[in-house]
Amino acid sequence: MAEEEVVLLDGEEAEWSAREADHWIGVYTQLIDFCRQAMQGAEAANVIRIRRRMARLQKRLAFWGGPDLTKA
């Protein structure tokens, strides 16, 4: 799968402060945790979609300087 570029969403600004970056790190960390929970017991086709979404979320988390949760 080709690398997907991180595109900022409405309301996100790369020049924001560390406090604002911490906010986005928290948001994407929670979304990735939610995806992990959703994959438990999910059907195979849904797991593929959730993994793709998690990969996009992880890239956004990394953009804001958050941890790599792919190994958690």
mmCIF file of the N, C-alpha and C atoms, coordinates in Angstrom:
data_MODEL
# 
_entry.id   MODEL 
# 
loop_
_atom_site.group_PDB 
_atom_site.id 
_atom_site.type_symbol 
_atom_site.label_atom_id 
_atom_site.label_alt_id 
_atom_site.label_comp_id 
_atom_site.label_asym_id 
_atom_site.label_entity_id 
_atom_site.label_seq_id 
_atom_site.pdbx_PDB_ins_code 
_atom_site.Cartn_x 
_atom_site.Cartn_y 
_atom_site.Cartn_z 
_atom_site.occupancy 
_atom_site.B_iso_or_equiv 
_atom_site.pdbx_formal_charge 
_atom_site.auth_seq_id 
_atom_site.auth_comp_id 
_atom_site.auth_asym_id 
_atom_site.auth_atom_id 
_atom_site.pdbx_PDB_model_num 
ATOM 1   N N  . MET A 1 1  ? 0.848   -1.171  0.000  1.00 0.00 ? 1  MET A N  1 
ATOM 2   C CA . MET A 1 1  ? 0.000   0.000   0.000  1.00 0.00 ? 1  MET A CA 1 
ATOM 3   C C  . MET A 1 1  ? 0.895   1.236   0.000  1.00 0.00 ? 1  MET A C  1 
ATOM 4   N N  . ALA A 1 2  ? 0.562   2.210   -0.833 1.00 0.00 ? 2  ALA A N  1 
ATOM 5   C CA . ALA A 1 2  ? 1.355   3.435   -0.960 1.00 0.00 ? 2  ALA A CA 1 
ATOM 6   C C  . ALA A 1 2  ? 1.202   4.299   0.288  1.00 0.00 ? 2  ALA A C  1 
ATOM 7   N N  . GLU A 1 3  ? 2.267   5.038   0.600  1.00 0.00 ? 3  GLU A N  1 
ATOM 8   C CA . GLU A 1 3  ? 2.235   5.954   1.740  1.00 0.00 ? 3  GLU A CA 1 
ATOM 9   C C  . GLU A 1 3  ? 1.208   7.046   1.488  1.00 0.00 ? 3  GLU A C  1 
ATOM 10  N N  . GLU A 1 4  ? 0.381   7.289   2.457  1.00 0.00 ? 4  GLU A N  1 
ATOM 11  C CA . GLU A 1 4  ? -0.636  8.333   2.356  1.00 0.00 ? 4  GLU A CA 1 
ATOM 12  C C  . GLU A 1 4  ? -0.123  9.582   3.067  1.00 0.00 ? 4  GLU A C  1 
ATOM 13  N N  . GLU A 1 5  ? -0.159  10.701  2.372  1.00 0.00 ? 5  GLU A N  1 
ATOM 14  C CA . GLU A 1 5  ? 0.303   11.964  2.945  1.00 0.00 ? 5  GLU A CA 1 
ATOM 15  C C  . GLU A 1 5  ? -0.672  12.433  4.022  1.00 0.00 ? 5  GLU A C  1 
ATOM 16  N N  . VAL A 1 6  ? -0.123  12.994  5.087  1.00 0.00 ? 6  VAL A N  1 
ATOM 17  C CA . VAL A 1 6  ? -0.973  13.552  6.140  1.00 0.00 ? 6  VAL A CA 1 
ATOM 18  C C  . VAL A 1 6  ? -1.448  14.923  5.693  1.00 0.00 ? 6  VAL A C  1 
ATOM 19  N N  . VAL A 1 7  ? -2.750  15.076  5.607  1.00 0.00 ? 7  VAL A N  1 
ATOM 20  C CA . VAL A 1 7  ? -3.361  16.350  5.247  1.00 0.00 ? 7  VAL A CA 1 
ATOM 21  C C  . VAL A 1 7  ? -4.097  16.844  6.486  1.00 0.00 ? 7  VAL A C  1 
ATOM 22  N N  . LEU A 1 8  ? -3.814  18.068  6.877  1.00 0.00 ? 8  LEU A N  1 
ATOM 23  C CA . LEU A 1 8  ? -4.465  18.616  8.062  1.00 0.00 ? 8  LEU A CA 1 
ATOM 24  C C  . LEU A 1 8  ? -5.964  18.757  7.831  1.00 0.00 ? 8  LEU A C  1 
ATOM 25  N N  . LEU A 1 9  ? -6.724  18.465  8.863  1.00 0.00 ? 9  LEU A N  1 
ATOM 26  C CA . LEU A 1 9  ? -8.168  18.612  8.816  1.00 0.00 ? 9  LEU A CA 1 
ATOM 27  C C  . LEU A 1 9  ? -8.551  20.037  9.178  1.00 0.00 ? 9  LEU A C  1 
ATOM 28  N N  . ASP A 1 10 ? -9.795  20.404  8.888  1.00 0.00 ? 10 ASP A N  1 
ATOM 29  C CA . ASP A 1 10 ? -10.293 21.712  9.313  1.00 0.00 ? 10 ASP A CA 1 
ATOM 30  C C  . ASP A 1 10 ? -10.100 21.834  10.817 1.00 0.00 ? 10 ASP A C  1 
ATOM 31  N N  . GLY A 1 11 ? -9.540  22.941  11.241 1.00 0.00 ? 11 GLY A N  1 
ATOM 32  C CA . GLY A 1 11 ? -9.307  23.157  12.657 1.00 0.00 ? 11 GLY A CA 1 
ATOM 33  C C  . GLY A 1 11 ? -7.916  22.792  13.124 1.00 0.00 ? 11 GLY A C  1 
ATOM 34  N N  . GLU A 1 12 ? -7.134  22.092  12.296 1.00 0.00 ? 12 GLU A N  1 
ATOM 35  C CA . GLU A 1 12 ? -5.761  21.735  12.644 1.00 0.00 ? 12 GLU A CA 1 
ATOM 36  C C  . GLU A 1 12 ? -4.801  22.710  11.965 1.00 0.00 ? 12 GLU A C  1 
ATOM 37  N N  . GLU A 1 13 ? -3.829  23.185  12.695 1.00 0.00 ? 13 GLU A N  1 
ATOM 38  C CA . GLU A 1 13 ? -2.803  24.074  12.160 1.00 0.00 ? 13 GLU A CA 1 
ATOM 39  C C  . GLU A 1 13 ? -1.443  23.566  12.618 1.00 0.00 ? 13 GLU A C  1 
ATOM 40  N N  . ALA A 1 14 ? -0.535  23.336  11.685 1.00 0.00 ? 14 ALA A N  1 
ATOM 41  C CA . ALA A 1 14 ? 0.784   22.792  12.022 1.00 0.00 ? 14 ALA A CA 1 
ATOM 42  C C  . ALA A 1 14 ? 1.592   23.739  12.900 1.00 0.00 ? 14 ALA A C  1 
ATOM 43  N N  . GLU A 1 15 ? 1.292   25.016  12.879 1.00 0.00 ? 15 GLU A N  1 
ATOM 44  C CA . GLU A 1 15 ? 2.059   26.009  13.630 1.00 0.00 ? 15 GLU A CA 1 
ATOM 45  C C  . GLU A 1 15 ? 1.537   26.205  15.051 1.00 0.00 ? 15 GLU A C  1 
ATOM 46  N N  . TRP A 1 16 ? 0.629   25.375  15.498 1.00 0.00 ? 16 TRP A N  1 
ATOM 47  C CA . TRP A 1 16 ? 0.062   25.533  16.827 1.00 0.00 ? 16 TRP A CA 1 
ATOM 48  C C  . TRP A 1 16 ? 1.080   25.264  17.922 1.00 0.00 ? 16 TRP A C  1 
ATOM 49  N N  . SER A 1 17 ? 0.713   25.605  19.125 1.00 0.00 ? 17 SER A N  1 
ATOM 50  C CA . SER A 1 17 ? 1.579   25.450  20.292 1.00 0.00 ? 17 SER A CA 1 
ATOM 51  C C  . SER A 1 17 ? 1.674   23.991  20.730 1.00 0.00 ? 17 SER A C  1 
ATOM 52  N N  . ALA A 1 18 ? 2.608   23.745  21.638 1.00 0.00 ? 18 ALA A N  1 
ATOM 53  C CA . ALA A 1 18 ? 2.774   22.398  22.194 1.00 0.00 ? 18 ALA A CA 1 
ATOM 54  C C  . ALA A 1 18 ? 1.498   21.946  22.905 1.00 0.00 ? 18 ALA A C  1 
ATOM 55  N N  . ARG A 1 19 ? 0.813   22.866  23.552 1.00 0.00 ? 19 ARG A N  1 
ATOM 56  C CA . ARG A 1 19 ? -0.439  22.517  24.246 1.00 0.00 ? 19 ARG A CA 1 
ATOM 57  C C  . ARG A 1 19 ? -1.486  22.021  23.256 1.00 0.00 ? 19 ARG A C  1 
ATOM 58  N N  . GLU A 1 20 ? -1.593  22.697  22.133 1.00 0.00 ? 20 GLU A N  1 
ATOM 59  C CA . GLU A 1 20 ? -2.559  22.283  21.113 1.00 0.00 ? 20 GLU A CA 1 
ATOM 60  C C  . GLU A 1 20 ? -2.145  20.953  20.486 1.00 0.00 ? 20 GLU A C  1 
ATOM 61  N N  . ALA A 1 21 ? -0.841  20.770  20.281 1.00 0.00 ? 21 ALA A N  1 
ATOM 62  C CA . ALA A 1 21 ? -0.362  19.486  19.760 1.00 0.00 ? 21 ALA A CA 1 
ATOM 63  C C  . ALA A 1 21 ? -0.687  18.371  20.748 1.00 0.00 ? 21 ALA A C  1 
ATOM 64  N N  . ASP A 1 22 ? -0.534  18.634  22.047 1.00 0.00 ? 22 ASP A N  1 
ATOM 65  C CA . ASP A 1 22 ? -0.890  17.640  23.065 1.00 0.00 ? 22 ASP A CA 1 
ATOM 66  C C  . ASP A 1 22 ? -2.362  17.252  22.959 1.00 0.00 ? 22 ASP A C  1 
ATOM 67  N N  . HIS A 1 23 ? -3.207  18.230  22.663 1.00 0.00 ? 23 HIS A N  1 
ATOM 68  C CA . HIS A 1 23 ? -4.635  17.945  22.482 1.00 0.00 ? 23 HIS A CA 1 
ATOM 69  C C  . HIS A 1 23 ? -4.832  16.934  21.355 1.00 0.00 ? 23 HIS A C  1 
ATOM 70  N N  . TRP A 1 24 ? -4.211  17.200  20.195 1.00 0.00 ? 24 TRP A N  1 
ATOM 71  C CA . TRP A 1 24 ? -4.388  16.309  19.047 1.00 0.00 ? 24 TRP A CA 1 
ATOM 72  C C  . TRP A 1 24 ? -3.768  14.945  19.297 1.00 0.00 ? 24 TRP A C  1 
ATOM 73  N N  . ILE A 1 25 ? -2.668  14.896  20.023 1.00 0.00 ? 25 ILE A N  1 
ATOM 74  C CA . ILE A 1 25 ? -2.073  13.606  20.384 1.00 0.00 ? 25 ILE A CA 1 
ATOM 75  C C  . ILE A 1 25 ? -3.083  12.804  21.200 1.00 0.00 ? 25 ILE A C  1 
ATOM 76  N N  . GLY A 1 26 ? -3.743  13.457  22.146 1.00 0.00 ? 26 GLY A N  1 
ATOM 77  C CA . GLY A 1 26 ? -4.763  12.774  22.946 1.00 0.00 ? 26 GLY A CA 1 
ATOM 78  C C  . GLY A 1 26 ? -5.929  12.291  22.110 1.00 0.00 ? 26 GLY A C  1 
ATOM 79  N N  . VAL A 1 27 ? -6.377  13.122  21.187 1.00 0.00 ? 27 VAL A N  1 
ATOM 80  C CA . VAL A 1 27 ? -7.506  12.756  20.322 1.00 0.00 ? 27 VAL A CA 1 
ATOM 81  C C  . VAL A 1 27 ? -7.170  11.526  19.491 1.00 0.00 ? 27 VAL A C  1 
ATOM 82  N N  . TYR A 1 28 ? -6.022  11.549  18.799 1.00 0.00 ? 28 TYR A N  1 
ATOM 83  C CA . TYR A 1 28 ? -5.681  10.430  17.919 1.00 0.00 ? 28 TYR A CA 1 
ATOM 84  C C  . TYR A 1 28 ? -5.322  9.180   18.705 1.00 0.00 ? 28 TYR A C  1 
ATOM 85  N N  . THR A 1 29 ? -4.762  9.325   19.893 1.00 0.00 ? 29 THR A N  1 
ATOM 86  C CA . THR A 1 29 ? -4.488  8.166   20.746 1.00 0.00 ? 29 THR A CA 1 
ATOM 87  C C  . THR A 1 29 ? -5.800  7.487   21.134 1.00 0.00 ? 29 THR A C  1 
ATOM 88  N N  . GLN A 1 30 ? -6.799  8.267   21.514 1.00 0.00 ? 30 GLN A N  1 
ATOM 89  C CA . GLN A 1 30 ? -8.096  7.698   21.876 1.00 0.00 ? 30 GLN A CA 1 
ATOM 90  C C  . GLN A 1 30 ? -8.775  7.035   20.680 1.00 0.00 ? 30 GLN A C  1 
ATOM 91  N N  . LEU A 1 31 ? -8.678  7.642   19.508 1.00 0.00 ? 31 LEU A N  1 
ATOM 92  C CA . LEU A 1 31 ? -9.288  7.050   18.315 1.00 0.00 ? 31 LEU A CA 1 
ATOM 93  C C  . LEU A 1 31 ? -8.628  5.728   17.949 1.00 0.00 ? 31 LEU A C  1 
ATOM 94  N N  . ILE A 1 32 ? -7.301  5.655   18.072 1.00 0.00 ? 32 ILE A N  1 
ATOM 95  C CA . ILE A 1 32 ? -6.594  4.404   17.782 1.00 0.00 ? 32 ILE A CA 1 
ATOM 96  C C  . ILE A 1 32 ? -6.996  3.335   18.794 1.00 0.00 ? 32 ILE A C  1 
ATOM 97  N N  . ASP A 1 33 ? -7.096  3.692   20.067 1.00 0.00 ? 33 ASP A N  1 
ATOM 98  C CA . ASP A 1 33 ? -7.550  2.739   21.084 1.00 0.00 ? 33 ASP A CA 1 
ATOM 99  C C  . ASP A 1 33 ? -8.956  2.234   20.771 1.00 0.00 ? 33 ASP A C  1 
ATOM 100 N N  . PHE A 1 34 ? -9.834  3.134   20.334 1.00 0.00 ? 34 PHE A N  1 
ATOM 101 C CA . PHE A 1 34 ? -11.188 2.735   19.965 1.00 0.00 ? 34 PHE A CA 1 
ATOM 102 C C  . PHE A 1 34 ? -11.159 1.727   18.811 1.00 0.00 ? 34 PHE A C  1 
ATOM 103 N N  . CYS A 1 35 ? -10.332 1.989   17.807 1.00 0.00 ? 35 CYS A N  1 
ATOM 104 C CA . CYS A 1 35 ? -10.227 1.075   16.664 1.00 0.00 ? 35 CYS A CA 1 
ATOM 105 C C  . CYS A 1 35 ? -9.760  -0.304  17.116 1.00 0.00 ? 35 CYS A C  1 
ATOM 106 N N  . ARG A 1 36 ? -8.790  -0.336  18.017 1.00 0.00 ? 36 ARG A N  1 
ATOM 107 C CA . ARG A 1 36 ? -8.303  -1.623  18.534 1.00 0.00 ? 36 ARG A CA 1 
ATOM 108 C C  . ARG A 1 36 ? -9.437  -2.399  19.208 1.00 0.00 ? 36 ARG A C  1 
ATOM 109 N N  . GLN A 1 37 ? -10.212 -1.717  20.010 1.00 0.00 ? 37 GLN A N  1 
ATOM 110 C CA . GLN A 1 37 ? -11.328 -2.369  20.695 1.00 0.00 ? 37 GLN A CA 1 
ATOM 111 C C  . GLN A 1 37 ? -12.371 -2.847  19.691 1.00 0.00 ? 37 GLN A C  1 
ATOM 112 N N  . ALA A 1 38 ? -12.616 -2.058  18.659 1.00 0.00 ? 38 ALA A N  1 
ATOM 113 C CA . ALA A 1 38 ? -13.606 -2.418  17.645 1.00 0.00 ? 38 ALA A CA 1 
ATOM 114 C C  . ALA A 1 38 ? -13.180 -3.651  16.860 1.00 0.00 ? 38 ALA A C  1 
ATOM 115 N N  . MET A 1 39 ? -11.869 -3.865  16.721 1.00 0.00 ? 39 MET A N  1 
ATOM 116 C CA . MET A 1 39 ? -11.384 -5.014  15.956 1.00 0.00 ? 39 MET A CA 1 
ATOM 117 C C  . MET A 1 39 ? -11.587 -6.329  16.696 1.00 0.00 ? 39 MET A C  1 
ATOM 118 N N  . GLN A 1 40 ? -11.716 -6.278  17.995 1.00 0.00 ? 40 GLN A N  1 
ATOM 119 C CA . GLN A 1 40 ? -11.922 -7.506  18.752 1.00 0.00 ? 40 GLN A CA 1 
ATOM 120 C C  . GLN A 1 40 ? -13.291 -8.080  18.412 1.00 0.00 ? 40 GLN A C  1 
ATOM 121 N N  . GLY A 1 41 ? -13.300 -9.241  17.820 1.00 0.00 ? 41 GLY A N  1 
ATOM 122 C CA . GLY A 1 41 ? -14.548 -9.887  17.456 1.00 0.00 ? 41 GLY A CA 1 
ATOM 123 C C  . GLY A 1 41 ? -15.167 -9.389  16.159 1.00 0.00 ? 41 GLY A C  1 
ATOM 124 N N  . ALA A 1 42 ? -14.491 -8.504  15.452 1.00 0.00 ? 42 ALA A N  1 
ATOM 125 C CA . ALA A 1 42 ? -15.033 -7.977  14.195 1.00 0.00 ? 42 ALA A CA 1 
ATOM 126 C C  . ALA A 1 42 ? -14.818 -8.973  13.059 1.00 0.00 ? 42 ALA A C  1 
ATOM 127 N N  . GLU A 1 43 ? -15.617 -8.840  12.022 1.00 0.00 ? 43 GLU A N  1 
ATOM 128 C CA . GLU A 1 43 ? -15.462 -9.683  10.840 1.00 0.00 ? 43 GLU A CA 1 
ATOM 129 C C  . GLU A 1 43 ? -14.220 -9.264  10.064 1.00 0.00 ? 43 GLU A C  1 
ATOM 130 N N  . ALA A 1 44 ? -13.658 -10.190 9.286  1.00 0.00 ? 44 ALA A N  1 
ATOM 131 C CA . ALA A 1 44 ? -12.392 -9.963  8.578  1.00 0.00 ? 44 ALA A CA 1 
ATOM 132 C C  . ALA A 1 44 ? -12.427 -8.709  7.705  1.00 0.00 ? 44 ALA A C  1 
ATOM 133 N N  . ALA A 1 45 ? -13.491 -8.497  6.949  1.00 0.00 ? 45 ALA A N  1 
ATOM 134 C CA . ALA A 1 45 ? -13.565 -7.325  6.065  1.00 0.00 ? 45 ALA A CA 1 
ATOM 135 C C  . ALA A 1 45 ? -13.546 -6.039  6.875  1.00 0.00 ? 45 ALA A C  1 
ATOM 136 N N  . ASN A 1 46 ? -14.208 -6.047  8.004  1.00 0.00 ? 46 ASN A N  1 
ATOM 137 C CA . ASN A 1 46 ? -14.217 -4.861  8.856  1.00 0.00 ? 46 ASN A CA 1 
ATOM 138 C C  . ASN A 1 46 ? -12.851 -4.621  9.483  1.00 0.00 ? 46 ASN A C  1 
ATOM 139 N N  . VAL A 1 47 ? -12.150 -5.690  9.831  1.00 0.00 ? 47 VAL A N  1 
ATOM 140 C CA . VAL A 1 47 ? -10.816 -5.554  10.423 1.00 0.00 ? 47 VAL A CA 1 
ATOM 141 C C  . VAL A 1 47 ? -9.877  -4.862  9.442  1.00 0.00 ? 47 VAL A C  1 
ATOM 142 N N  . ILE A 1 48 ? -9.959  -5.208  8.174  1.00 0.00 ? 48 ILE A N  1 
ATOM 143 C CA . ILE A 1 48 ? -9.112  -4.573  7.158  1.00 0.00 ? 48 ILE A CA 1 
ATOM 144 C C  . ILE A 1 48 ? -9.395  -3.074  7.116  1.00 0.00 ? 48 ILE A C  1 
ATOM 145 N N  . ARG A 1 49 ? -10.661 -2.691  7.116  1.00 0.00 ? 49 ARG A N  1 
ATOM 146 C CA . ARG A 1 49 ? -11.017 -1.265  7.105  1.00 0.00 ? 49 ARG A CA 1 
ATOM 147 C C  . ARG A 1 49 ? -10.522 -0.560  8.362  1.00 0.00 ? 49 ARG A C  1 
ATOM 148 N N  . ILE A 1 50 ? -10.679 -1.213  9.499  1.00 0.00 ? 50 ILE A N  1 
ATOM 149 C CA . ILE A 1 50 ? -10.236 -0.606  10.758 1.00 0.00 ? 50 ILE A CA 1 
ATOM 150 C C  . ILE A 1 50 ? -8.722  -0.458  10.770 1.00 0.00 ? 50 ILE A C  1 
ATOM 151 N N  . ARG A 1 51 ? -7.991  -1.450  10.271 1.00 0.00 ? 51 ARG A N  1 
ATOM 152 C CA . ARG A 1 51 ? -6.524  -1.343  10.223 1.00 0.00 ? 51 ARG A CA 1 
ATOM 153 C C  . ARG A 1 51 ? -6.084  -0.186  9.337  1.00 0.00 ? 51 ARG A C  1 
ATOM 154 N N  . ARG A 1 52 ? -6.754  -0.006  8.215  1.00 0.00 ? 52 ARG A N  1 
ATOM 155 C CA . ARG A 1 52 ? -6.426  1.129   7.339  1.00 0.00 ? 52 ARG A CA 1 
ATOM 156 C C  . ARG A 1 52 ? -6.693  2.452   8.049  1.00 0.00 ? 52 ARG A C  1 
ATOM 157 N N  . ARG A 1 53 ? -7.817  2.530   8.741  1.00 0.00 ? 53 ARG A N  1 
ATOM 158 C CA . ARG A 1 53 ? -8.137  3.749   9.479  1.00 0.00 ? 53 ARG A CA 1 
ATOM 159 C C  . ARG A 1 53 ? -7.107  3.985   10.575 1.00 0.00 ? 53 ARG A C  1 
ATOM 160 N N  . MET A 1 54 ? -6.716  2.914   11.278 1.00 0.00 ? 54 MET A N  1 
ATOM 161 C CA . MET A 1 54 ? -5.707  3.053   12.328 1.00 0.00 ? 54 MET A CA 1 
ATOM 162 C C  . MET A 1 54 ? -4.388  3.551   11.756 1.00 0.00 ? 54 MET A C  1 
ATOM 163 N N  . ALA A 1 55 ? -4.011  3.073   10.573 1.00 0.00 ? 55 ALA A N  1 
ATOM 164 C CA . ALA A 1 55 ? -2.762  3.523   9.947  1.00 0.00 ? 55 ALA A CA 1 
ATOM 165 C C  . ALA A 1 55 ? -2.832  5.018   9.651  1.00 0.00 ? 55 ALA A C  1 
ATOM 166 N N  . ARG A 1 56 ? -3.972  5.482   9.145  1.00 0.00 ? 56 ARG A N  1 
ATOM 167 C CA . ARG A 1 56 ? -4.129  6.919   8.888  1.00 0.00 ? 56 ARG A CA 1 
ATOM 168 C C  . ARG A 1 56 ? -4.080  7.715   10.187 1.00 0.00 ? 56 ARG A C  1 
ATOM 169 N N  . LEU A 1 57 ? -4.742  7.204   11.220 1.00 0.00 ? 57 LEU A N  1 
ATOM 170 C CA . LEU A 1 57 ? -4.724  7.889   12.514 1.00 0.00 ? 57 LEU A CA 1 
ATOM 171 C C  . LEU A 1 57 ? -3.317  7.927   13.094 1.00 0.00 ? 57 LEU A C  1 
ATOM 172 N N  . GLN A 1 58 ? -2.562  6.822   12.945 1.00 0.00 ? 58 GLN A N  1 
ATOM 173 C CA . GLN A 1 58 ? -1.196  6.786   13.469 1.00 0.00 ? 58 GLN A CA 1 
ATOM 174 C C  . GLN A 1 58 ? -0.329  7.822   12.760 1.00 0.00 ? 58 GLN A C  1 
ATOM 175 N N  . LYS A 1 59 ? -0.518  7.997   11.465 1.00 0.00 ? 59 LYS A N  1 
ATOM 176 C CA . LYS A 1 59 ? 0.247   9.015   10.737 1.00 0.00 ? 59 LYS A CA 1 
ATOM 177 C C  . LYS A 1 59 ? -0.087  10.407  11.251 1.00 0.00 ? 59 LYS A C  1 
ATOM 178 N N  . ARG A 1 60 ? -1.367  10.651  11.535 1.00 0.00 ? 60 ARG A N  1 
ATOM 179 C CA . ARG A 1 60 ? -1.762  11.948  12.067 1.00 0.00 ? 60 ARG A CA 1 
ATOM 180 C C  . ARG A 1 60 ? -1.183  12.141  13.466 1.00 0.00 ? 60 ARG A C  1 
ATOM 181 N N  . LEU A 1 61 ? -1.189  11.080  14.273 1.00 0.00 ? 61 LEU A N  1 
ATOM 182 C CA . LEU A 1 61 ? -0.615  11.134  15.615 1.00 0.00 ? 61 LEU A CA 1 
ATOM 183 C C  . LEU A 1 61 ? 0.874   11.434  15.536 1.00 0.00 ? 61 LEU A C  1 
ATOM 184 N N  . ALA A 1 62 ? 1.580   10.775  14.623 1.00 0.00 ? 62 ALA A N  1 
ATOM 185 C CA . ALA A 1 62 ? 3.017   11.013  14.452 1.00 0.00 ? 62 ALA A CA 1 
ATOM 186 C C  . ALA A 1 62 ? 3.280   12.441  13.985 1.00 0.00 ? 62 ALA A C  1 
ATOM 187 N N  . PHE A 1 63 ? 2.417   12.967  13.125 1.00 0.00 ? 63 PHE A N  1 
ATOM 188 C CA . PHE A 1 63 ? 2.573   14.340  12.653 1.00 0.00 ? 63 PHE A CA 1 
ATOM 189 C C  . PHE A 1 63 ? 2.619   15.306  13.827 1.00 0.00 ? 63 PHE A C  1 
ATOM 190 N N  . TRP A 1 64 ? 1.793   15.064  14.825 1.00 0.00 ? 64 TRP A N  1 
ATOM 191 C CA . TRP A 1 64 ? 1.727   15.936  15.990 1.00 0.00 ? 64 TRP A CA 1 
ATOM 192 C C  . TRP A 1 64 ? 2.785   15.588  17.036 1.00 0.00 ? 64 TRP A C  1 
ATOM 193 N N  . GLY A 1 65 ? 3.629   14.610  16.739 1.00 0.00 ? 65 GLY A N  1 
ATOM 194 C CA . GLY A 1 65 ? 4.713   14.265  17.655 1.00 0.00 ? 65 GLY A CA 1 
ATOM 195 C C  . GLY A 1 65 ? 4.327   13.236  18.693 1.00 0.00 ? 65 GLY A C  1 
ATOM 196 N N  . GLY A 1 66 ? 3.236   12.535  18.450 1.00 0.00 ? 66 GLY A N  1 
ATOM 197 C CA . GLY A 1 66 ? 2.775   11.523  19.397 1.00 0.00 ? 66 GLY A CA 1 
ATOM 198 C C  . GLY A 1 66 ? 3.541   10.222  19.256 1.00 0.00 ? 66 GLY A C  1 
ATOM 199 N N  . PRO A 1 67 ? 3.295   9.280   20.166 1.00 0.00 ? 67 PRO A N  1 
ATOM 200 C CA . PRO A 1 67 ? 4.024   8.012   20.170 1.00 0.00 ? 67 PRO A CA 1 
ATOM 201 C C  . PRO A 1 67 ? 3.573   7.085   19.046 1.00 0.00 ? 67 PRO A C  1 
ATOM 202 N N  . ASP A 1 68 ? 4.413   6.115   18.722 1.00 0.00 ? 68 ASP A N  1 
ATOM 203 C CA . ASP A 1 68 ? 4.071   5.086   17.742 1.00 0.00 ? 68 ASP A CA 1 
ATOM 204 C C  . ASP A 1 68 ? 3.271   4.015   18.469 1.00 0.00 ? 68 ASP A C  1 
ATOM 205 N N  . LEU A 1 69 ? 1.980   3.963   18.215 1.00 0.00 ? 69 LEU A N  1 
ATOM 206 C CA . LEU A 1 69 ? 1.109   2.997   18.877 1.00 0.00 ? 69 LEU A CA 1 
ATOM 207 C C  . LEU A 1 69 ? 0.909   1.734   18.052 1.00 0.00 ? 69 LEU A C  1 
ATOM 208 N N  . THR A 1 70 ? 1.613   1.611   16.926 1.00 0.00 ? 70 THR A N  1 
ATOM 209 C CA . THR A 1 70 ? 1.437   0.429   16.091 1.00 0.00 ? 70 THR A CA 1 
ATOM 210 C C  . THR A 1 70 ? 2.018   -0.808  16.751 1.00 0.00 ? 70 THR A C  1 
ATOM 211 N N  . LYS A 1 71 ? 2.908   -0.639  17.703 1.00 0.00 ? 71 LYS A N  1 
ATOM 212 C CA . LYS A 1 71 ? 3.546   -1.774  18.363 1.00 0.00 ? 71 LYS A CA 1 
ATOM 213 C C  . LYS A 1 71 ? 2.928   -2.070  19.726 1.00 0.00 ? 71 LYS A C  1 
ATOM 214 N N  . ALA A 1 72 ? 1.925   -1.285  20.103 1.00 0.00 ? 72 ALA A N  1 
ATOM 215 C CA . ALA A 1 72 ? 1.308   -1.458  21.438 1.00 0.00 ? 72 ALA A CA 1 
ATOM 216 C C  . ALA A 1 72 ? 0.340   -2.619  21.443 1.00 0.00 ? 72 ALA A C  1 
# 
